[in-house]
Amino acid sequence: MKQLLIVDKREYLILNEDLTIAQTSALVTKYAEFSEQVSINQDIRLGFPEFVGLEDTLTNLLEKEESNFVLQSITRHSEDNSSLYFDIDIKNISGQLIVFFEDVTELMTLKQSLLQQVNEAELLLSSLKRFEECTNKIIASMGEILIIVTHSGKIERINKAARKLFGYSYSELLDRPISQLIVNQDFEHRQLYDAYNNSNESVQKIELTCQNKQREEIEIEFNFSIVPTEIKGLFKCIYLGRNITERKRLEEEMSKALEKEKELRKLKSRFVSMASHEFRNPLSSIMICTDLLLHRERDISEEEYDFYLNLIKSSANNMQSLLEDILVLSKAESTKSAFNPNWLDLEEFCSQIIKELEIIYQGRKINFTKVGSSLEIYGDKKLLRHILTNLLGNGIKYSSQEESVDLKLAYSEAEELITLEVCDRGIGIPTEVQKHLFESFYRGNNVGDIPGTGLGLSIVKKAVDLHGGTITLESEIGVGTKMTVILPKNSNF
């Protein structure tokens, strides 16, 4: 028992069966009401009035009907107005009653202080509640969108204007990540939070593409800021925004209009440049030849006479070809009504085009191969002619006299797609200009003095688009170019 009392370290009294003191610890008298009455063989009730009326309880403890008995928060007041608070714990250990005393003055003082703080907090809370009610009314009447989220990005509050805009109820958004409302792939709330903390700005403006419950996209301009919480170093994030969808739509339309105007100016400039070049030469030839034939300033041989007439005819044909290209392109760009499809045998059609081109480009060879059956297509004959004559003509024009051009026609029954593949072994197209080749009046920077208007591939692209197809190219300088056109078998869409 002695070892137990040493380990316990509390002040104590050991009582006899008649409630007289058998043994005491050194400092137990500080807990007594009458310290002079606390001594060996003295009745404990003389020094500790709290034991009066506990006789039956102590008897039960001695008879082991109870294990222990505790008296809590007993108070002693001294002359200097200080107070001592302690607990009494009575136990039966080895048939003896042992009374332990534990000083709880510090704990009781803390409880009293806390109680006072609770009362003060209740007054403050009442004031805050009135303030919160006022704030809630202001937030509810706001026309702007308000979303309050935690530092981790979970929605903690969303006002009426935001719920109306997004079409969600409060419960559908509470504790959900704010990213649920935002479409932008690069949006990261935590990155925004960290960036704000590292900046000196009080408010950060961001434009985000959001999505409502009906999956409609909404453009919103947010003012992002943070406010401190009761936890030091932890903040709540405020997203205060307004719907700018209509404004962005108008800006986009204006941007497209400006871009279109810019493109038209570039197109006009290119056209003027091309026209001045492509028309000047044949016109000059026609005027010189005509002048010579009309004035006959010198004797002209029959051979020279025929040469001048052929030159006039050739120059006129070049101008007519250019005008036809411009008209075709203009019609293709103006409306889809230029698309007049009918069923035709594409194999037979390709063979006819090849014969015509081999007559025009005498001595040149076009190799024609086909893969698959059912090579019929529902397409516009005029547009298909433009596709084939331009691609094959380019292949011939930009290849040496000795080289042939390949045309491969294939049909995929599973996908119902027809592939036209034109492959030459010519000068090739520089990589940096390939993306511009389908623009009107654009020509590669390595064509030299090979004649051309820069309209052929633009016409091909429009014709392919009208058929609902695609066109791609592969090219290597000095090796050649492969143009691949894929068209649906039935272009009636």
TORMARRO-581823 format. One record per residue (C-alpha): residue number from 1; chain; y, z, x. Coordinates in nm, 3 decimals. Each point is the difference from the previous one (the first is absolute). Last residue first. Example, Ala and Ser with C-alpha at 12.3 -4.5 7.8 and 13.67 -1.06 7.14 Angstrom:
<tivos>
(2 'A' (-0.106 0.714 1.367))
(1 'A' (-0.344 0.066 -0.137))
</tivos>
This chain:
<tivos>
(493 'A' (1.529 -9.738 -2.651))
(492 'A' (-0.149 -0.350 -0.016))
(491 'A' (-0.071 -0.037 0.372))
(490 'A' (-0.373 -0.052 -0.050))
(489 'A' (-0.176 -0.053 0.332))
(488 'A' (0.227 0.265 0.154))
(487 'A' (0.171 -0.123 0.318))
(486 'A' (-0.038 0.105 0.363))
(485 'A' (0.207 -0.193 0.257))
(484 'A' (-0.078 0.039 0.369))
(483 'A' (0.221 -0.153 0.271))
(482 'A' (-0.152 -0.022 0.350))
(481 'A' (0.226 -0.079 0.294))
(480 'A' (-0.054 -0.136 0.348))
(479 'A' (-0.083 0.083 0.362))
(478 'A' (0.328 -0.048 0.188))
(477 'A' (0.157 0.309 -0.157))
(476 'A' (-0.247 0.181 -0.221))
(475 'A' (-0.002 -0.003 -0.378))
(474 'A' (-0.159 0.164 -0.302))
(473 'A' (0.155 -0.056 -0.339))
(472 'A' (-0.029 0.142 -0.350))
(471 'A' (0.051 -0.136 -0.350))
(470 'A' (-0.077 0.172 -0.329))
(469 'A' (-0.068 -0.113 -0.356))
(468 'A' (0.142 0.052 -0.348))
(467 'A' (0.039 -0.375 -0.052))
(466 'A' (0.379 0.038 -0.015))
(465 'A' (-0.017 0.200 0.322))
(464 'A' (-0.185 -0.284 0.178))
(463 'A' (0.265 -0.252 -0.109))
(462 'A' (0.282 0.230 0.111))
(461 'A' (-0.165 0.053 0.340))
(460 'A' (-0.061 -0.374 0.047))
(459 'A' (0.365 -0.076 -0.081))
(458 'A' (0.113 0.256 0.260))
(457 'A' (-0.251 -0.151 0.242))
(456 'A' (0.159 -0.345 -0.036))
(455 'A' (0.367 0.102 -0.011))
(454 'A' (0.082 0.041 0.370))
(453 'A' (0.156 -0.346 0.007))
(452 'A' (-0.211 -0.179 0.261))
(451 'A' (0.014 -0.236 0.297))
(450 'A' (-0.176 0.091 0.328))
(449 'A' (0.287 0.030 0.250))
(448 'A' (-0.108 0.341 0.133))
(447 'A' (-0.232 0.183 -0.238))
(446 'A' (-0.005 0.318 0.213))
(445 'A' (0.253 0.214 -0.189))
(444 'A' (-0.194 -0.023 -0.324))
(443 'A' (0.176 -0.135 -0.306))
(442 'A' (0.173 0.170 -0.293))
(441 'A' (0.171 -0.212 -0.266))
(440 'A' (-0.151 0.211 -0.283))
(439 'A' (-0.202 0.303 0.104))
(438 'A' (-0.380 -0.041 0.031))
(437 'A' (0.016 -0.006 0.379))
(436 'A' (0.191 0.328 0.033))
(435 'A' (-0.295 0.233 0.071))
(434 'A' (-0.137 -0.245 0.258))
(433 'A' (0.319 0.008 0.210))
(432 'A' (-0.087 0.284 0.239))
(431 'A' (-0.361 -0.115 0.043))
(430 'A' (0.098 -0.344 0.135))
(429 'A' (-0.165 -0.288 -0.193))
(428 'A' (-0.256 -0.236 0.154))
(427 'A' (0.060 -0.325 0.192))
(426 'A' (-0.292 -0.185 -0.157))
(425 'A' (-0.373 0.025 -0.047))
(424 'A' (0.004 0.001 -0.380))
(423 'A' (-0.184 0.191 -0.273))
(422 'A' (0.051 -0.031 -0.373))
(421 'A' (-0.211 0.234 -0.218))
(420 'A' (-0.004 -0.035 -0.378))
(419 'A' (-0.196 0.281 -0.168))
(418 'A' (-0.100 0.003 -0.367))
(417 'A' (-0.063 0.329 -0.178))
(416 'A' (-0.236 0.080 -0.288))
(415 'A' (-0.085 0.336 0.161))
(414 'A' (-0.378 -0.036 -0.018))
(413 'A' (0.015 -0.383 0.003))
(412 'A' (0.190 -0.016 0.327))
(411 'A' (0.112 -0.361 0.051))
(410 'A' (0.082 -0.169 0.330))
(409 'A' (0.219 -0.292 0.121))
(408 'A' (0.052 -0.047 0.374))
(407 'A' (0.267 -0.233 0.133))
(406 'A' (0.001 -0.061 0.376))
(405 'A' (0.271 -0.184 0.195))
(404 'A' (-0.072 -0.246 0.285))
(403 'A' (0.152 -0.004 0.350))
(402 'A' (0.076 -0.315 0.201))
(401 'A' (0.354 -0.050 -0.130))
(400 'A' (0.098 0.357 0.090))
(399 'A' (0.034 0.263 -0.270))
(398 'A' (0.317 0.122 -0.176))
(397 'A' (0.030 -0.299 -0.232))
(396 'A' (-0.369 -0.020 -0.088))
(395 'A' (-0.036 0.368 -0.096))
(394 'A' (0.339 -0.011 -0.169))
(393 'A' (-0.112 -0.297 -0.212))
(392 'A' (-0.325 0.179 -0.090))
(391 'A' (0.188 0.309 -0.118))
(390 'A' (0.280 -0.195 -0.171))
(389 'A' (-0.226 -0.260 -0.163))
(388 'A' (-0.252 0.261 -0.121))
(387 'A' (0.239 0.252 -0.156))
(386 'A' (0.234 -0.266 -0.145))
(385 'A' (-0.298 -0.180 -0.157))
(384 'A' (-0.118 0.330 -0.152))
(383 'A' (0.347 0.041 -0.152))
(382 'A' (-0.009 -0.345 -0.156))
(381 'A' (-0.356 0.045 -0.131))
(380 'A' (0.070 0.338 -0.161))
(379 'A' (-0.319 0.200 -0.015))
(378 'A' (-0.330 0.066 -0.176))
(377 'A' (-0.235 -0.065 0.287))
(376 'A' (-0.325 -0.189 0.044))
(375 'A' (-0.208 0.045 0.313))
(374 'A' (-0.315 0.090 -0.192))
(373 'A' (-0.216 -0.004 0.313))
(372 'A' (0.016 0.191 0.327))
(371 'A' (0.146 -0.075 0.342))
(370 'A' (0.210 -0.310 0.073))
(369 'A' (0.097 -0.181 0.318))
(368 'A' (0.283 -0.247 0.070))
(367 'A' (0.101 -0.107 0.351))
(366 'A' (0.348 -0.159 0.002))
(365 'A' (0.054 -0.273 0.264))
(364 'A' (0.324 -0.158 0.120))
(363 'A' (0.020 -0.368 0.098))
(362 'A' (0.249 -0.084 -0.270))
(361 'A' (0.196 0.295 -0.135))
(360 'A' (0.100 -0.151 -0.335))
(359 'A' (-0.341 -0.160 -0.057))
(358 'A' (-0.182 0.315 0.115))
(357 'A' (0.224 0.202 -0.234))
(356 'A' (-0.094 -0.208 -0.306))
(355 'A' (-0.372 0.013 0.077))
(354 'A' (0.017 0.380 0.050))
(353 'A' (0.179 0.047 -0.333))
(352 'A' (-0.273 -0.198 -0.179))
(351 'A' (-0.279 0.203 0.164))
(350 'A' (0.175 0.323 -0.101))
(349 'A' (0.017 -0.112 -0.367))
(348 'A' (-0.368 -0.099 -0.001))
(347 'A' (-0.098 0.345 0.127))
(346 'A' (0.247 0.170 -0.236))
(345 'A' (-0.142 -0.160 -0.314))
(344 'A' (0.271 0.071 -0.255))
(343 'A' (0.056 0.230 -0.299))
(342 'A' (0.360 0.024 -0.112))
(341 'A' (0.294 0.222 0.092))
(340 'A' (0.372 -0.057 -0.068))
(339 'A' (0.206 0.251 0.201))
(338 'A' (0.366 -0.105 0.001))
(337 'A' (0.048 0.232 -0.301))
(336 'A' (-0.024 0.282 0.251))
(335 'A' (0.375 -0.014 0.047))
(334 'A' (0.285 -0.052 0.248))
(333 'A' (-0.178 0.047 0.330))
(332 'A' (-0.257 -0.279 -0.048))
(331 'A' (0.265 -0.236 -0.137))
(330 'A' (0.232 0.059 0.297))
(329 'A' (-0.284 -0.042 0.249))
(328 'A' (-0.103 -0.332 -0.153))
(327 'A' (0.363 -0.118 -0.008))
(326 'A' (0.056 0.094 0.365))
(325 'A' (-0.319 -0.174 0.108))
(324 'A' (0.097 -0.311 -0.198))
(323 'A' (0.341 -0.005 0.168))
(322 'A' (-0.164 0.018 0.345))
(321 'A' (-0.241 -0.280 -0.083))
(320 'A' (0.289 -0.217 -0.128))
(319 'A' (0.191 0.058 0.322))
(318 'A' (-0.303 -0.096 0.211))
(317 'A' (-0.062 -0.307 -0.218))
(316 'A' (0.362 -0.111 0.044))
(315 'A' (-0.035 0.031 0.379))
(314 'A' (-0.324 -0.201 -0.005))
(313 'A' (0.154 -0.272 -0.217))
(312 'A' (0.308 -0.031 0.219))
(311 'A' (-0.220 -0.006 0.312))
(310 'A' (-0.219 -0.267 -0.161))
(309 'A' (0.309 -0.212 -0.074))
(308 'A' (0.129 0.042 0.355))
(307 'A' (-0.336 -0.095 0.152))
(306 'A' (-0.037 -0.305 -0.229))
(305 'A' (0.339 -0.131 0.115))
(304 'A' (-0.085 0.070 0.363))
(303 'A' (-0.320 -0.210 -0.027))
(302 'A' (0.182 -0.277 -0.181))
(301 'A' (0.253 -0.008 0.277))
(300 'A' (0.351 0.119 -0.050))
(299 'A' (0.293 -0.209 0.129))
(298 'A' (0.301 0.217 0.061))
(297 'A' (0.268 0.156 -0.216))
(296 'A' (-0.224 -0.047 -0.299))
(295 'A' (0.241 0.200 -0.216))
(294 'A' (-0.241 0.102 -0.273))
(293 'A' (-0.320 0.041 0.200))
(292 'A' (0.167 0.199 0.277))
(291 'A' (0.184 0.221 -0.245))
(290 'A' (-0.318 0.061 -0.199))
(289 'A' (-0.189 0.098 0.316))
(288 'A' (0.271 0.241 0.112))
(287 'A' (0.043 0.150 -0.348))
(286 'A' (-0.373 0.041 -0.060))
(285 'A' (-0.058 0.158 0.341))
(284 'A' (0.292 0.237 -0.048))
(283 'A' (-0.133 0.092 -0.341))
(282 'A' (-0.349 0.061 0.146))
(281 'A' (0.146 0.229 0.271))
(280 'A' (0.257 0.182 -0.213))
(279 'A' (-0.237 0.087 -0.284))
(278 'A' (-0.244 0.220 0.197))
(277 'A' (0.262 0.162 0.221))
(276 'A' (0.283 0.068 -0.243))
(275 'A' (-0.258 0.074 -0.267))
(274 'A' (-0.181 0.251 0.218))
(273 'A' (0.315 0.186 0.098))
(272 'A' (0.134 -0.007 -0.357))
(271 'A' (-0.337 0.114 -0.130))
(270 'A' (-0.027 0.276 0.259))
(269 'A' (0.349 0.126 -0.088))
(268 'A' (-0.079 -0.019 -0.370))
(267 'A' (-0.325 0.186 0.054))
(266 'A' (0.178 0.266 0.205))
(265 'A' (0.261 0.034 -0.275))
(264 'A' (-0.276 0.008 -0.261))
(263 'A' (-0.181 0.270 0.198))
(262 'A' (0.317 0.209 0.013))
(261 'A' (0.052 -0.048 -0.372))
(260 'A' (-0.360 0.099 -0.062))
(259 'A' (0.041 0.304 0.222))
(258 'A' (0.319 0.092 -0.186))
(257 'A' (-0.176 -0.044 -0.334))
(256 'A' (-0.300 0.197 0.123))
(255 'A' (0.229 0.280 0.120))
(254 'A' (0.189 -0.004 -0.330))
(253 'A' (-0.327 0.021 -0.192))
(252 'A' (-0.118 0.282 0.227))
(251 'A' (0.327 0.187 -0.046))
(250 'A' (-0.026 -0.044 -0.378))
(249 'A' (-0.355 0.135 0.002))
(248 'A' (0.103 0.285 0.231))
(247 'A' (0.279 0.097 -0.244))
(246 'A' (-0.239 -0.015 -0.292))
(245 'A' (-0.254 0.221 0.177))
(244 'A' (0.264 0.249 0.122))
(243 'A' (-0.130 0.303 -0.192))
(242 'A' (0.165 0.314 0.132))
(241 'A' (-0.122 0.274 0.227))
(240 'A' (0.004 0.365 0.104))
(239 'A' (-0.312 0.083 0.204))
(238 'A' (0.028 0.365 0.105))
(237 'A' (-0.240 0.153 0.252))
(236 'A' (-0.087 0.368 0.014))
(235 'A' (0.024 0.176 0.333))
(234 'A' (-0.194 0.235 0.227))
(233 'A' (0.151 0.142 0.320))
(232 'A' (0.028 0.351 -0.144))
(231 'A' (-0.188 0.040 -0.325))
(230 'A' (0.233 0.068 -0.295))
(229 'A' (0.059 -0.374 -0.018))
(228 'A' (0.263 -0.211 0.177))
(227 'A' (0.136 -0.321 -0.157))
(226 'A' (-0.079 -0.357 0.111))
(225 'A' (0.171 -0.335 -0.055))
(224 'A' (-0.086 -0.356 -0.105))
(223 'A' (0.247 -0.214 -0.194))
(222 'A' (-0.221 -0.256 -0.167))
(221 'A' (0.063 -0.364 -0.097))
(220 'A' (-0.269 -0.112 -0.242))
(219 'A' (-0.158 -0.344 -0.054))
(218 'A' (-0.252 0.005 -0.286))
(217 'A' (-0.337 -0.176 -0.002))
(216 'A' (-0.198 -0.008 -0.323))
(215 'A' (-0.342 0.164 0.019))
(214 'A' (0.019 0.119 -0.367))
(213 'A' (0.016 0.359 0.130))
(212 'A' (0.304 -0.089 0.210))
(211 'A' (0.004 -0.139 0.353))
(210 'A' (0.251 0.062 0.276))
(209 'A' (0.163 -0.225 0.261))
(208 'A' (0.209 0.221 0.226))
(207 'A' (0.357 -0.013 0.130))
(206 'A' (0.098 0.288 0.228))
(205 'A' (0.323 0.193 0.055))
(204 'A' (-0.015 0.319 0.210))
(203 'A' (0.222 0.293 -0.088))
(202 'A' (0.140 0.275 0.226))
(201 'A' (-0.032 -0.218 0.309))
(200 'A' (-0.045 0.162 0.339))
(199 'A' (-0.349 -0.137 0.052))
(198 'A' (-0.320 0.167 0.123))
(197 'A' (-0.067 0.182 -0.326))
(196 'A' (0.056 -0.324 -0.194))
(195 'A' (-0.248 -0.189 0.221))
(194 'A' (-0.259 0.275 -0.053))
(193 'A' (0.030 -0.020 -0.380))
(192 'A' (-0.004 -0.381 0.002))
(191 'A' (-0.311 0.005 0.219))
(190 'A' (-0.160 0.252 -0.237))
(189 'A' (0.079 -0.215 -0.302))
(188 'A' (-0.166 -0.306 0.151))
(187 'A' (0.101 -0.338 -0.143))
(186 'A' (-0.126 -0.300 0.203))
(185 'A' (-0.207 -0.144 -0.286))
(184 'A' (0.294 0.009 -0.241))
(183 'A' (-0.136 0.038 -0.356))
(182 'A' (0.132 0.348 -0.082))
(181 'A' (-0.089 0.203 -0.310))
(180 'A' (-0.334 0.135 0.123))
(179 'A' (0.169 0.056 0.340))
(178 'A' (0.169 0.300 -0.164))
(177 'A' (-0.331 0.182 0.030))
(176 'A' (-0.113 0.170 -0.326))
(175 'A' (0.065 0.371 -0.047))
(174 'A' (0.169 -0.069 -0.338))
(173 'A' (0.001 -0.372 -0.082))
(172 'A' (-0.230 -0.024 -0.301))
(171 'A' (0.110 0.346 -0.123))
(170 'A' (0.364 -0.113 -0.029))
(169 'A' (-0.094 -0.307 -0.206))
(168 'A' (0.013 -0.345 0.157))
(167 'A' (0.197 -0.308 -0.106))
(166 'A' (0.165 -0.055 0.340))
(165 'A' (0.355 -0.038 -0.135))
(164 'A' (-0.039 0.264 -0.273))
(163 'A' (-0.154 0.251 0.238))
(162 'A' (0.282 -0.065 0.250))
(161 'A' (0.274 0.051 -0.260))
(160 'A' (-0.170 0.318 -0.129))
(159 'A' (-0.010 0.168 0.339))
(158 'A' (-0.284 0.030 0.248))
(157 'A' (-0.115 0.322 0.168))
(156 'A' (-0.256 0.106 0.255))
(155 'A' (-0.129 -0.340 0.108))
(154 'A' (-0.220 0.027 0.310))
(153 'A' (0.141 -0.145 0.326))
(152 'A' (-0.107 0.254 0.265))
(151 'A' (0.353 0.147 0.019))
(150 'A' (-0.025 0.061 -0.375))
(149 'A' (0.152 -0.241 -0.248))
(148 'A' (0.300 -0.005 -0.232))
(147 'A' (0.058 -0.324 -0.191))
(146 'A' (0.331 -0.073 -0.172))
(145 'A' (0.086 -0.336 -0.154))
(144 'A' (0.362 -0.041 -0.108))
(143 'A' (0.122 0.029 -0.358))
(142 'A' (0.012 0.377 0.022))
(141 'A' (-0.012 0.194 -0.330))
(140 'A' (-0.326 0.179 0.081))
(139 'A' (0.124 0.087 0.350))
(138 'A' (0.317 0.163 -0.140))
(137 'A' (-0.196 0.194 -0.262))
(136 'A' (-0.249 0.112 0.264))
(135 'A' (0.283 0.120 0.224))
(134 'A' (0.147 0.217 -0.280))
(133 'A' (-0.340 0.147 -0.073))
(132 'A' (-0.051 0.054 0.373))
(131 'A' (0.331 0.189 0.027))
(130 'A' (-0.100 0.230 -0.287))
(129 'A' (-0.336 0.048 0.165))
(128 'A' (0.172 0.070 0.331))
(127 'A' (0.205 0.279 -0.155))
(126 'A' (-0.310 0.158 -0.151))
(125 'A' (-0.172 -0.041 0.334))
(124 'A' (0.287 0.179 0.174))
(123 'A' (-0.031 0.294 -0.239))
(122 'A' (-0.377 -0.004 0.044))
(121 'A' (0.049 -0.019 0.377))
(120 'A' (0.216 0.314 -0.008))
(119 'A' (-0.269 0.183 -0.190))
(118 'A' (-0.264 -0.133 0.237))
(117 'A' (0.212 0.106 0.298))
(116 'A' (0.017 0.355 -0.138))
(115 'A' (-0.374 0.000 -0.049))
(114 'A' (-0.046 -0.131 0.350))
(113 'A' (0.209 0.282 0.142))
(112 'A' (-0.198 0.254 -0.203))
(111 'A' (-0.324 -0.158 0.122))
(110 'A' (0.124 0.006 0.360))
(109 'A' (0.091 0.365 -0.026))
(108 'A' (-0.343 0.066 -0.148))
(107 'A' (-0.171 -0.182 0.288))
(106 'A' (0.205 0.180 0.264))
(105 'A' (-0.066 0.339 -0.160))
(104 'A' (-0.374 -0.062 -0.031))
(103 'A' (-0.113 0.291 0.223))
(102 'A' (-0.372 0.058 -0.054))
(101 'A' (-0.154 0.345 -0.065))
(100 'A' (-0.379 0.048 -0.004))
(99 'A' (-0.167 0.290 -0.184))
(98 'A' (-0.357 0.075 0.104))
(97 'A' (-0.235 0.178 -0.238))
(96 'A' (-0.323 0.090 0.175))
(95 'A' (-0.357 -0.090 -0.094))
(94 'A' (-0.046 -0.254 0.285))
(93 'A' (0.324 -0.178 -0.093))
(92 'A' (0.131 0.047 -0.351))
(91 'A' (0.335 -0.183 -0.021))
(90 'A' (0.357 0.076 -0.106))
(89 'A' (0.270 -0.266 0.074))
(88 'A' (0.360 0.119 -0.029))
(87 'A' (0.278 -0.262 0.026))
(86 'A' (0.342 0.054 0.154))
(85 'A' (0.372 -0.049 -0.051))
(84 'A' (0.255 0.199 0.197))
(83 'A' (0.363 -0.005 -0.106))
(82 'A' (0.321 0.060 0.192))
(81 'A' (0.276 0.200 -0.169))
(80 'A' (0.068 0.203 0.320))
(79 'A' (-0.150 0.306 -0.170))
(78 'A' (-0.336 -0.169 -0.040))
(77 'A' (-0.154 -0.169 -0.303))
(76 'A' (-0.379 -0.039 -0.037))
(75 'A' (-0.149 -0.271 -0.219))
(74 'A' (-0.361 -0.076 -0.096))
(73 'A' (-0.063 -0.376 -0.023))
(72 'A' (-0.371 0.005 -0.072))
(71 'A' (-0.262 0.265 -0.077))
(70 'A' (-0.351 -0.122 0.075))
(69 'A' (-0.345 0.138 -0.091))
(68 'A' (-0.328 -0.076 0.174))
(67 'A' (-0.371 -0.056 -0.056))
(66 'A' (-0.036 0.162 -0.343))
(65 'A' (-0.300 0.192 -0.139))
(64 'A' (-0.063 0.109 0.357))
(63 'A' (-0.025 0.372 -0.096))
(62 'A' (0.288 0.072 0.234))
(61 'A' (0.197 -0.294 -0.147))
(60 'A' (-0.068 0.129 -0.352))
(59 'A' (0.132 0.344 0.103))
(58 'A' (0.314 -0.165 0.141))
(57 'A' (0.060 -0.179 -0.329))
(56 'A' (-0.054 0.323 -0.196))
(55 'A' (0.255 0.184 0.219))
(54 'A' (0.263 -0.272 -0.018))
(53 'A' (0.237 0.197 -0.226))
(52 'A' (0.202 0.136 0.296))
(51 'A' (-0.072 -0.225 0.295))
(50 'A' (0.348 -0.160 -0.013))
(49 'A' (0.150 0.344 0.071))
(48 'A' (-0.086 -0.050 0.370))
(47 'A' (0.079 0.310 0.211))
(46 'A' (-0.118 0.260 -0.245))
(45 'A' (-0.260 -0.231 -0.157))
(44 'A' (-0.181 -0.021 0.332))
(43 'A' (-0.106 0.365 -0.023))
(42 'A' (0.031 0.159 0.351))
(41 'A' (-0.316 0.060 0.204))
(40 'A' (0.160 -0.183 0.299))
(39 'A' (0.371 -0.079 -0.040))
(38 'A' (0.238 -0.196 -0.218))
(37 'A' (0.217 0.245 -0.186))
(36 'A' (0.286 -0.030 0.251))
(35 'A' (0.016 -0.375 -0.070))
(34 'A' (0.105 0.046 -0.363))
(33 'A' (0.021 -0.346 -0.155))
(32 'A' (-0.252 -0.117 0.259))
(31 'A' (-0.001 -0.355 0.157))
(30 'A' (0.158 0.107 0.330))
(29 'A' (-0.265 0.280 0.020))
(28 'A' (-0.272 -0.255 0.088))
(27 'A' (0.131 -0.043 0.354))
(26 'A' (-0.277 0.163 0.208))
(25 'A' (-0.302 -0.066 -0.219))
(24 'A' (-0.131 0.277 -0.220))
(23 'A' (-0.322 0.201 -0.047))
(22 'A' (-0.162 0.232 -0.259))
(21 'A' (0.279 0.005 -0.258))
(20 'A' (-0.092 0.178 -0.321))
(19 'A' (-0.107 -0.203 -0.299))
(18 'A' (-0.278 0.245 -0.100))
(17 'A' (-0.262 -0.251 0.124))
(16 'A' (0.169 -0.010 0.341))
(15 'A' (0.256 -0.265 0.084))
(14 'A' (0.054 -0.220 0.309))
(13 'A' (0.359 -0.121 0.040))
(12 'A' (0.114 -0.335 0.151))
(11 'A' (0.258 -0.206 0.192))
(10 'A' (-0.114 -0.363 0.038))
(9 'A' (-0.144 -0.131 0.330))
(8 'A' (-0.324 -0.122 -0.166))
(7 'A' (-0.182 -0.032 0.338))
(6 'A' (0.058 0.367 0.089))
(5 'A' (-0.106 0.115 -0.344))
(4 'A' (-0.322 -0.202 0.023))
(3 'A' (-0.078 0.146 0.348))
(2 'A' (0.035 0.353 -0.141))
(1 'A' (-0.232 -0.090 -0.284))
</tivos>
